[in-house]
């Protein structure tokens, strides 16, 4: 099979398969062994070295999707993020990150980096000036999320890439919310792509994994630390992830379509204060999103007006699950203030514009009308509750 010009669904389905040479099965066989021969073999395999047959094969699929030379699979998204950051940042180094950062990454930086003597700065906005004014002589990395979690802000990836290159530093993106179906940052010169593979890659709320993609040299640097930290993934979970990724292109496009419809519907509802979705024309970076994204993702956030208790709304939902994590085929919703950003102080959440009324909505692949009906009855229940109290 010539892999040069394959379509994305073909890549998802076929690239990175393990050939079943013995029985000629249609899917990858699963190699569960944790012990491999070391004499008279080309590769000395060991699970913690990220080089078992299933690990190597899946890395090829992820690298191909991200248009990179190589990739690594980790036990979680945070394992991928922490290993990548610590592989390139050492005592005395400095990193610039956005203020609107996933709570787990933010907590890693503010709680752990001082132990390693690593300095950091948070950009208050998304312009070139917001990032460039923070770059110091010891800055080694620009780290961004786009779309951001949970406010769906979009960062100009070409700008970040050019800025990093002009200062001789590394550019890294958490590409989880977009997935490689909606966005391939390597096209804009970003060096390293990170994913919580638990999300759109897994897609069924039953796999916990992380992924990193980049050049051979960058992946080798990450691997040198990764093999010592031991954040590898079991081959059974890798096999499940490879199975799940076969449908990622189809799933993500269904998520996109539903989210567009629902964002437009929410925007018109009188109880909704604001909707955060890059597919909406009033989104501050809508035009930028159109330029660098192939789809606007299945993630959105919205704020219910301050006078209403979001807990009543969440408890009234019957189809949509108030649940942590995101990007499964089923629709889920949560309060970032109590979950993904719960480790932040109230002051830190305020600085990131994360209010108690903000809800992050992972739109599933159910029929859009059914999702809207559940949202509608939930908001009606909320309105009735307020009227009863008065």
N, C-alpha and C positions, 0 to 999 in steps of 0.2 A: 504493500500500500504506500503510495507516494503521499507523504504527510505535508508537503509544501503548501498546498492551496486548499486544504480541507475546510469545510464549513464548520461552524461552532458545534452544531449538534452531532456531527460525525466525530469531531474531536472528543466530545463528552462521551460518546458511545464506544469508540474504538481505540483511541490513542492511550497507551499505558496499560493495555491488556497484558496479562500473563498468558502465554500460549500453553494450552493443555496438550502437550506433545504425546502423552500416553493414551488418553481416551478421546482426544479431539472434541472436547466439550465446547459449547458456545460461549461460556463465560470463563473468567479467570479462575483457576484453581486456587485454593487457600493453603498456604504453607504456614503451619502453626509452630514449626520447630523453633526452639530457642537455643538450639545447639547445632552447629554446622562444622563440617570437616575443615581443617586448616592446612593439611598437607596436600600437595599436588592439586591445588585449586587456584583459579585465577583471582577470586575475591574471597577474602576471609570474612565471612558474614557473622554478624552479631546484632541482635535487635537494638541495643543501645547505640550502635554505630549507624543506625538509620539505613542499613543496606540489605535488609532481607528482600527476597524476591518481590513480595507484595508492596513493600515500602518503595523500592526503586521504581516499580512500574507506575504506581500512582503519582509519584513525583514527576514523571514524564508527562502525564496528563495535565497536571497543574501548571507546569512550566510552559507547555504548549498553549494552554488557554491564556496565560498571562504574557505570552510572547517573550519568554525569557529562556535562558540557557539551562537553568536548573531550579530545583525546588527541594524543600524539606517538609516533612509532616511531623507535627508535634502533638502532645497529649491534650492541649487546649490552646485557645487563642492567646491567652495570657502567657502561656509557655513560649509561644512563638514570638510575642512582643517582647517579653523580658529577655529572652535569649538574644534576640536581634539587637536590642538596645545595648545590652552589656557586652556584646561581642565587639562593638565599635566604640563604646564610650568607656574611658578609663579615668583614673584619678587625675584631676586637673582639667578634664575636658568639659565642654559645655554643649547643650542641645537646646534648640528652639522648638517649641510645640505650640499648638493653638490653645487658647483659653477654654474653648468649647470642646473638651476632650472626654472620651468615654471614661466613666468613673473608675473602672479598674485600672486603666492606664494612668490616669491622674493620681490615683492612690499609690501606685507603684513608684511614680516619680517623686512625690512629696514625702513618702514615708521611707523609701529605701535608698534613694540616690545619695543622700548626705552620708550614708554609711560607707559609700565607695568614693566619696570625695568628688562626685560628679555634679556640676553646676547646671542649672536649667533656667529658662525664661519662658513665660507664656505670652504669646501674641494676643493682644486685645481684639484685633480685628482680622480681616482676611485679605487686606491689600498688600502689595509688595512692600510698601513703607512699614507696615505693621510688623513684617518679618525681618526686613533688612536692618531696621534700627536696633534690633536685638542681637544681631550677629557680632561676635567678639573675635579676638585673635585666637582664642582657644575653642571656638565653636567647631564641632565636628559633624553635626547632623541637623537637618531640618526634618521634622516629623509632622505629618498632617493626617487628618481624616477627611474624606470627602466621598459621599455626604457625611456630615458629622452626626454624632449620636448625642442627644436625641433631636436637635433642632434642625437637622437636615440642611445645614449651611454648606455651600460649595466653594472649594478652594481652586484657584486657577493653577492647574497642574503644570502647565508649560512655564508659568511664572516661577513656581517653586523650583522646577528643574533648572531653569536658567540661572536663578539666584544661587542655588547650591553649586552649580558648575563654576560660576564666576568667582566663588570663594573657595573652590577646591574641596567641598564637603559633600557628604552623602545625603541623598533625599530618600525618605521612607514614607510610605503611605499605608494606613490601615484601610484596605479596600473592601472590608466586609459588607458594608451596607449596599455597595453597588454590585458586587460580585464581578468576576471577569466577563460575565454575559453583558452587563451594562457598561462596563468601563475597563479599559486596558491602559493603565497609567504608563506602561513602558512606551506606548506610542507618543507620549509627551515628554519622555526622557527621564521619568522617575526611576531611581536605581533599584529600590527594593519594595515589593508588594507583600503585605501581611494580611492574613485572613483568620478570623475565627471560623474554621471549617465546620464548626457546630451549626452554623447558620445556613446560608443558601447552598453551600456545597453539600452538606448533610441533608438539610431540607425536610426532615421528617421528625424532628424533635427527639431523636433517639441515639445521637452520636455526639460525643464531645471530642473535638480535635482542633488543631491549628495548622496553618500552612504559611510558608515563606517562599517567595520566588524572586530570582534575580540572576545576575551573571554567575558564571562558574566561580570566579574569584570571590565574590561577595558571599556566595553560599558556602564556600570552603571556610571562610572566616567564621561564619555562624556555626558551621559544623564543628569547628575546632573547640568551641565552647559547649555546644549542645551535647557532644559525646560525654563531657564531664559532668554536666548538670543532670543528664539522664531523663530528659522530658520526652522520650520516645513514646510511640503509640503501639498498642497491641495489634498484631497482624489481623486478628478477627475484625477489629474495628476498622482497620484500613480496608479490608475486603468489603465491609458494609459501606464505607465511604465511597469506594470506587463504584459500587453498585448504584448508590444514590446519585452520584455525579452524572451518570448516563442520561438522566432526565433533567439535569439542571437547566439547560437551555429552554426547554419547554416549560418547566415550572416557573422560572424567573419571568418569562414573558407573560405568563398568566397572572403572576403577582403584579407586574407592572400595569397591565390593563385594568385590573380591579382597583388598584390604588389610585389611578388617575380618575376613575369614575367616582370613587368614594371621597376623594379629596375635594372634588368639585361639589359634591352633595353636602359635605360637612361645611364648606365655605358659605353656603346659603342658609344654614340653620341658625335660628335666632339665639339659641343657647350657647353657640360656639363663638368664643371670642376671636380665635385666630387658628389658622391651619398652616402647618409648616410642611410644604411639599414642593420639591424643585420643578415639578411638572406644572404648577400653577403659574399663570402669567405674572401675578403680583409677588412671586417669590423674588427676593433681592438678587439672586444669581440665576434667574431662569434662563437668560440668554447664554450665559456661560455654561450652564448644564446642558443646553441643547448642542453646544459646540463639542463638549468633551465626553458626553454620555450617549450611549446607544438606546438607553431606556432610563426612566426616572426612578426605578426601584419600587419594591412593594412596601417600603417603609414610609410612614408619615407620623407626624405628631399633631395634636390639637389641644387647645386650651378651652376648658369649659369656663364660663363666666364666673367671676370670683364669688358671687353670692350663692353658688350652688355647690353641694357636697358631692365630690366625684365618687365617694364610696358608695353612695346610693345608686349612682349610675352603673358602676362596675358590678354591684351585686344583682342588678336587674337583668344583666345580659344572659341570654340563653344559648346562643350559638357561639359567640365570641368568648374565648376563654381568658379571664384575668389570670395571667400566667407569666412567669419570668422567661427570659431568653426571647428568641425571635426567629423569623424566617422559615418556620415550618409550613407545611401545606395547609395547616389549620390557622385561622385567624386568632391572634392573641393580643392582649392589651395589658399595659401596666402603667403604674405611676413611677417615673424615674426618681422622684424624690424619695421613694420608699424602697427602691430596688437598685437599678443600675448605678444611680448616683447617691445611694443612701450612705455611702462611706464618707461623702463630702460633708463639710459643716454647712449649716444654713447660710452662712456668709459666702462660702464658696459656691453653693448652688445659686445664690442670688446673683453673684458675679457672672455666672453662666446663663442667667435668665431662665433658670429651671424653677418654675413656680409649683406650688402644691396642686394647682389645677391642671397642670400639664399631663397629658396622657400620650404615651408612645404606642402606636398602633401598627402591628405587623399584619398587614393584609394578606389573608390566605388565598387559596385558589377555589374556594367555594363560589357558587353563583353570586355575582355582585349584588343582585336584587335581594338575595337572602341576607347578605351581610348588612346591607342598608336597612332592611326591615328590622333587624336586631338593634342596630344603632338607634333607629327611630323610636322603637318602643322603649328603649332604655332612657332616651332623653325625655320622652313623654312621662315616664315613671318619675323621673327627677323633677319635672315641672309640677306634677300632681302632688308630690311630697311637699314641695315648697308651699303650694297653695293650701294644703291641709294644715301646715304649721302656722300659717297666717290666719 
